[in-house]
Amino acid sequence: MGFSALLHPQNKETGQKLGIATALMFTLPFVAFYISMKVFEHKPSPENWAGAVAIVVTNIIVGGYCYVAYIEDRDDLNDEDGPRKGASKQRVD
């Protein structure tokens, strides 16, 4: 099971999104940290500032991944099959 489930055609798009998010989580916080070290080198504790920037970048990536997963779930809903009433429904007939 495991990794082969992501290679199934039905899960290909989800696997791609997971791979992109994983690559971003591995690279962007490090890049942000070292760039911030150069930007904040004249401040008293540049490591603290750079660490904070790396944490913010990590949270942005996680939030973006959650948002994309939420939107993907909402796109799968077919309005014709669902209930005619509800907080998230726009259809009223």
N, C-alpha and C positions, 0 to 999 in steps of 0.2 A: 504494500500500500504506500505509505509515506510520500516520497518525492514523486513517484510515478503518477500520483493522483493529479499533480499540478500540470503534468504533460498531456493529460487528456484534453481533447479539443474543446470540451465544454468548459474546462477550467483554465484554458490558455490565457485569457485576458486577465483573470485574477492572479495567475502566476506571474505574468509580466508586471503587474502593479506591485506585487510583493517583492519581486526582484529589484525593481526601480527604487522602492522605498528602502530596501535593505542596503542597496548601494549608496543611496543618499545618506542613510544613517551612519554608514561606515566612513564616508569621505567628508561630507560638509562640516560636521563639528570640528574635525581636525583642521581643516582649511580655515574655518572661522577663528579657531583658537590661535593659530600662528599668524594670521593676518591681524587679529586684534592685539597680539603681542607687539607687533610693529607699530600699530596705531597708538596704543596706550603706553609705549615705552617710557614716556616722560612723566607718567603718573607714579605715585608712590608705590602701588602694588599692581603692576601690570598683569600678573598671573591671575589675580582675583577678577579683574575686568575681563580678561580673555576667557576665563572659565565661565563667567556669567554669560558672555556672548555665545559660547559653545552650548550652554544649557538652553538658551533662548532658541538657537537654531535647531537643536534637537526637538524641542517642544513644538516648533513650527512644523517640522517634518512629520511628527506623530499626529498632530492636529490635521495636517493636510491629508495624511493617509486615512484617518478616521472619516474626514469629510468625503473623500472620494468613495470610501466603502459605503457611507450612508447614501450618497447620491446613486450609487450603483444599485442599492437595494430598492430605492424608490423608483428607479427606471424600470425595474422588472415588474412592477405592479401594473396590471391591466385594469383600467378604470371600468371597463364594461363588466368584468367579472366580480368586482368588489361591491361593497354595500353602497347604497345611494346616499346615505347620510354619514356624517362623521366630521371630526375637526379638520382633517387634512384633505377632505374631498372638496373639489370645486364645483362638481356637477350637482345641480338641484333640479329634479324633475319628478 
